[in-house]
Amino acid sequence: MILEYLRGGEVFQHIKNKGQYEEADANYLMKMMLAAIEHIHKFNIIHRDLKPENLILAENFTDAKVKIADFGLATIATPGILELLRCGSPGYVGNTIN
């Protein structure tokens, strides 16, 4: 198995160390994250545990590439089937699905 070494660490820790994110930095982060989600969705993959701890910066600076990690709860989506199983990290999971 070959893994990519990501020097930047978790986005969660980066935000914590920085104190707050500037709007431009948050905008960049969201664009990177949404592009990655769009990519995996093209293959019908649902991550199901997206959170700052599972977003990893490739380098140790704000505008580094962002990678999605921890696909342990991921699943393959079946077109026409609604995924209702509540899963993810307890601190991030919502109470109800309407």
N, C-alpha and C positions, 0 to 999 in steps of 0.2 A: 504494500500500500504506500502510495506517495501522497504526502500532504503538503499543502502550501503553508509556509511560515508567515504569519500575519503579525507584524511588529507593533501595530497600533493598539491592540487590546480591544476590550469591549467598549462599545459606544456608551454604555451605562457608566463605566468608570471614567471615561473621557469627560462626560457631562458633569459628573460628580467633582472631578478635579478642577474643571474649568469654572464651576460655580453657576454659570448660566450660559446659554447658547445665544449668540447673536442671530437675528432673523436670517441673514444671508447664509450662515452656517447651517441652520435648521433647514432652510430651503434646499441647500445642496444635499444634505443628508436624506431628506425625504425623496428627492429626485432619484438618488442612487438606490434607495430602498425600493421605491415603486418600480424602477426599471428591473431590478432583480426579481421582484414578485411577478411582474409581467412575463419575464423570461421563464420562470418555473411554471407559471400557469399555462404557457403555450404547450407544455408537456403534461397538462392536467395534474400537476402536483400541487397539493395544498400543504403548506408548512404546519399550520395549526398551533404554533407556539412562538409567534413573532413578539419580541420584546427587546429592549435595548441591550440586554445581556447576550442576545443571540445575533446581534449585529456587531461585526468585528471590522475594525479599521485595518487596512493593509499596511499602513505606515503610521507613525506617531505624529500626525498633524491633522488639522481639522478637515482639509479638503482632500484627504486620502480616499482611495476607493473603499467602498463598504461591501462586505461580504456577509451573506446570511449563513449562519451556522446552526448546528443541532437539528437535524431532520428526524430525530427520534420519534416524533409524533406525526410526521408527515404521512400523507396518504395519497392515493391516486383517485382523482375525482371521476365519477361516472356521470357523463352528460345526462341531464334530466333528473338526477337524484340529488336531493337536498341533504347535505351533511348536517345532522342535528346533534351528533355526539359532542357533548361539552368536554373539552380537554384543553390542556395547557397548564401553565404555572398558576397555582392557587391565587397568588396576589394580583394576577392580571385577568382572570377569568370572570366574565360578567355573570350576573345572577339569573337572567332569564333570556330566552329567545322568543321574540314575538312574531 
